[in-house]
Amino acid sequence: MSEWKPEPELRQTLFDAVPEILESQRADGRFGTEPWICRDQQMMFPLAAAWSLQDSPYYQDDKILEAIVFGGDALIDEQDEIGMWIFRKKDHSTWGQIYMPWTYSRWIRTYLIVREAMSQEAQDRWSKGLLLGFEGISRTALERVHNIPTHHAMSLYYAGIVFGREDWKSQAADFLARVVAEQSEYGWWTENVGPVVSYNFVYPDALGVYYHASGDPIVLEALERAARFHANYTYPDGSSVETVDERNAYSKGVHEGNPGFSHTALGRWYLSWQHRRIIDSGESFAVDYATNMLLYSGEGPTEELDSGSGTQAYRMGEDALISRQSPWFVSISAYFCPLNENRFRQDRQNFISVFHEKTGLIVGGGNTKLQPLWSTFTVGDTSLMVNTGDQSDPNFGPFEGLLHIPDDITLGDSDEAPALSLNYGNETCKVTTHPEDDGTLTLIYEATSNSGMEVEGHVTLIPHLGEPLASSGGSVEKLGEEAVEWSGSEGGWVEHAGWRMSLPEGSRLVWPAHPHDAYRKLGDASVEKGWIAVALSFSKDTPRYELKLEIK
């Protein structure tokens, strides 16, 4: 059993970032580039850490303290009468007024670090601004368990420490006890039906930073469950598994973790592996992440996730399966739910992911809205999925004449050949994965044709922009913004980024299959967020397709 504590590279990341942060600050105290957003001021937080750490070259540096004070003053200047800021993004879009949780949490923690060194006049200004905000947060922001209120509760606890408000500390502790109580037995929190993955990190982050200040033991079992969930739902390259995520599609890159992981042995093992991937790759940690880890992490022994030879399977009841048959990694989701009009709650439509240790993620990519080609199966005319609403307030369906999410799903019993059975109205569909050897996996898609409606299966493939996309019928030298549509009317294959997949007779390939981008006001997604889609058309004469996936 090895030990973990914050690595020296975290400190180096913090110290190296200070000159650039200082250079980005303008005369009015604002950090960053135009357009200014309130989150730009979060750079005062790493400055406060660099100012406070005794081994820092900036320890108690007056220039750093001055920059911190000016940074907070800029936030005060932009507060409205109840302490909110305009929610502006770097694309110039605005989303109303908000008690920005990430900004308030860093501002109050910065104040806790540097308050005693500030002039009385500066303390008075900051106290007035922070009290205005946290009075509003206490009054309005802790109603339901969700990632933002959870972060607010952690911040409110720190505000209680700073201002001697025991009522705020009690309110925060009570709310965070609710957060612990609402966690799934498998370590995740839901915002509709089933897990979030990317946003699930927000919860152990808040609980871990809260634990650092409170020592409240109620959070430890929740942190252990969260660590187990994320340890299982992380691909071998360190990126998060997207298949079960009801909010975010796949995003390549090592997911760093947070202080919550540092308070359990399994969590520390997760951090050690994720950090090692970053360090060995030559990449740097994000400065905000390094700050958070240096200030609030625990340290101690690690406990490795169960491993061994043969198939390693992890099931979340009857709703999800991870099957590791190295070098293959297959994720199957059986979570389903009705359509939701909230733009951030994606349609649960894409239920399988296939990863190989040599190439990374090949099949999958997760869920979206307004894109039927991301659905594992559809019944009906996919051209009927058309937004008839305003671009900023879309009509997300349902769409008469098209079923793109199932009515029911059954997860198969086999860990070696993960499978799902899905019902779409009168049609029964099935998808099965068969890892055959280290370099070959077969995908089997099956569907009935009882309804008289078109039935299609879809294989979503992860693109690597700038790399060739080749097929038995043609090729693209560099995959980019240019649209591609190939017919596999006579069968053939497609090859990309180190793999080759057979294209059955009657199939077609489409690039790019764009998602709806919930985080852009008009939902327009860049080409980087699209997937390659292979469509399989079923009939009574063609109820089954086999696609052979080979690693080059």
C-alpha positions, -999 to +999 in steps of 0.1 A: +000+000+000+015+033-011+011+068+003-003+098-015+001+135-008+000+165-032+028+163-057+055+190-061+042+196-096+010+211-081+031+237-063+052+244-094+020+249-114+008+275-089+040+294-087+046+294-124+012+309-131+016+339-109+034+362-134+009+356-161-021+362-137-006+395-126+001+405-162-035+399-171-049+423-145-059+457-157-059+490-139-096+485-128-087+452-111-102+430-138-083+399-148-084+382-182-095+390-217-126+407-231-154+402-227-150+404-190-169+378-170-172+375-132-154+342-133-123+360-145-118+373-110-113+338-096-076+343-104-074+361-070-077+326-054-044+312-067-028+345-059-040+341-023-025+306-022+008+318-036+008+346-011+001+323+019+022+292+014+055+295+033+076+278+006+062+302-021+085+327-038+055+351-034+050+345+004+033+376+019+044+397-011+028+431-010+024+433-048+004+400-047-018+413-019-025+445-038-036+426-069-059+404-048-076+434-032-081+451-066-095+418-079-121+417-052-129+454-057-137+447-093-163+421-083-179+446-058-181+472-086-201+447-108-226+435-081-262+444-085-284+456-056-288+420-042-252+408-048-256+391-082-235+395-113-246+392-149-239+356-162-219+364-192-198+339-212-167+345-233-188+341-265-206+373-254-239+355-246-257+364-214-279+342-193-294+365-167-283+374-132-266+349-109-249+343-075-221+327-095-212+298-072-177+292-084-168+329-080-184+334-046-166+303-032-132+315-043-138+350-032-148+340+004-119+316+007-095+342-006-108+366+021-103+340+048-067+337+037-057+374+033-082+393+055-059+400+084-033+415+061-058+438+043-063+474+054-094+482+074-109+502+046-105+472+022-119+448+047-150+470+051-155+470+013-151+433+009-172+425+040-200+446+027-199+429-008-196+394+005-223+398+031-246+411+004-240+380-017-241+354+011-273+369+026-289+362-008-273+328-011-285+318+024-320+332+016-326+317-019-300+292-031-303+262-008-336+247-018-330+215-038-300+192-040-282+200-071-246+206-080-248+245-077-266+246-044-241+220-031-212+243-040-231+272-025-235+253+008-198+247+011-191+284+004-218+294+030-200+274+056-168+293+049-187+326+050-200+315+084-164+310+096-153+344+082-182+364+096-188+344+128-223+333+116-231+301+133-265+301+117-249+299+083-226+271+093-256+252+106-276+258+075-247+247+053-241+215+074-278+206+073-280+211+036-248+190+030-263+162+051-292+162+027-267+160-002-251+129+014-285+114+020-295+118-016-264+102-031-270+069-049-256+038-033-233+036-063-217+070-056-235+094-080-261+121-078-289+126-103-304+157-118-332+138-135-329+100-140-296+082-135-261+096-130-243+127-140-206+120-145-188+152-153-210+173-129-208+145-103-173+158-095-188+190-082-204+171-052-172+155-038-153+187-044-178+206-022-179+179+004-141+176+005-135+213+009-163+214+036-147+185+054-113+202+055-129+231+075-155+212+095-142+177+101-178+165+097-175+127+095-209+124+078-193+131+044-167+104+045-188+074+033-202+096+005-167+105-006-158+068-006-188+059-027-181+088-051-144+077-055-155+041-063-180+054-089-154+076-107-126+050-104-149+026-123-162+052-147-128+063-159-113+050-192-077+036-191-065+069-206-079+089-177-110+104-195-144+100-179-169+074-192-198+093-208-223+065-215-244+069-184-240+107-182-274+125-185-257+159-191-224+158-209-211+140-240-176+125-242-146+149-237-111+135-242-086+143-215-076+133-181-101+143-154-081+156-126-102+150-095-106+173-065-099+175-027-128+152-019-109+123-033-080+129-010-099+120+021-104+083+014-078+056+005-095+047-028-099+083-037-062+089-031-054+060-054-076+076-081-057+109-077-023+092-078-032+075-111-048+106-127-020+129-116+006+105-129-010+105-163-009+142-164+027+145-151+040+117-174+024+133-205+043+166-199+010+185-194+005+210-166-023+210-140-049+238-142-038+265-118-073+267-101-071+229-096-036+231-082-047+258-058-077+238-045-056+207-040-028+224-022-051+242+002-077+215+010-063+180+003-057+153+029-029+127+025-024+091+035-024+055+022-040+044-010-062+015-018-062+002-054-094-005-072-100-043-074-081-057-104-071-091-117-069-113-148-097-121-171-130-101-173-134-074-147-170-064-145-187-036-125-225-034-124-248-008-111-277-031-104-297-037-136-289-003-151-253-002-162-223-024-168-186-018-172-168-048-188-130-047-188-114-073-210-080-057-215-072-041-239-110-037-245-132-016-222-170-017-229-196+005-211-233-003-214-261+019-201-297+008-195-308+042-180-338+056-199-364+082-193-390+104-211-379+134-231-372+165-209-376+200-221-346+213-200-318+220-225-292+206-201-309+172-195-299+152-226-321+126-243-309+092-231-304+078-266-269+064-270-263+033-248-229+018-257-192+028-257-162+008-268-127+018-259-094+002-268-061+009-249-042+015-282-067+039-299-088+054-271-126+056-274-139+044-307-176+038-304-200+059-282-198+096-273-228+100-251-261+118-254-275+151-269-307+166-282-321+172-317-298+146-333-313+112-341-281+099-356-267+097-320-295+073-310-285+036-308-318+029-326-346+049-341-381+040-353-396+063-378-384+091-401-353+107-387-359+138-409-389+147-387-366+158-358-367+195-367-367+223-342-399+243-347-391+267-318-368+296-313-331+287-316-325+300-280-357+282-267-360+251-289-387+226-292-370+194-280-399+171-290-415+146-290-416+144-327-447+127-342-437+099-364-403+093-348-391+074-317-355+080-309-354+070-272-367+036-260-397+028-239-378+001-219-343-014-217-331-047-204-294-052-195-280-086-205-266-111-180-232-117-197-202-098-185-181-112-214-205-102-242-223-071-229-257-067-245-289-046-243-324-053-254-344-021-262-381-016-269-392+013-292-430+011-295-438-022-314-401-028-322-376-048-302-340-040-308-307-055-295-271-046-295-243-070-284-205-066-281-182-096-286-145-090-278-129-118-298-092-112-292-069-083-283-074-067-317-109-077-328-144-069-314-177-077-331-208-054-328-241-071-334-272-050-341-306-066-344-341-052-348-377-063-356-398-046-383-433-049-370-446-014-372-443-006-409-420+024-399-384+028-408-361+011-383-324+022-381-294+014-359-266+039-354-230+034-346-214+067-334-177+069-339-153+093-323-135+116-348-099+127-348-098+159-367-069+163-391-064+126-395-074+106-426-108+090-429-107+062-455-132+037-468-134+010-494-151+035-516-132+067-511-111+087-486-107+121-470-071+132-465-078+153-433-111+150-415-125+185-410-155+207-416-162+193-450-193+170-449-189+134-458-216+109-467-207+075-480-230+046-490-221+011-481-246-003-506-223-031-515-205-034-482-170-025-474-151-009-446-142+025-429-108+032-414-097+060-391-073+068-362-059+033-359-090+012-364-110-004-392-147-013-391-166-033-417-195-015-433-224-039-440-243-039-473-270-012-471-253+010-445-243+046-448-217+069-431-224+105-422-200+132-410-204+154-391-235+144-370-237+176-349-251+176-314-272+204-298-248+223-277-267+232-245-240+255-234-243+278-264-273+301-264-284+291-299-273+255-295-250+256-325-221+231-320-187+234-335-174+206-357-152+194-329-183+182-310-197+161-339-194+124-343-191+101-373-224+081-376-229+048-394-266+041-401-280+006-405-314+002-421-334-028-409-362-047-427-379-081-424-353-093-448-324-077-430-330-081-392-294-083-382-260-067-389-225-077-377-198-051-378-162-062-372-140-037-354-103-043-359-073-025-344-045-018-369 
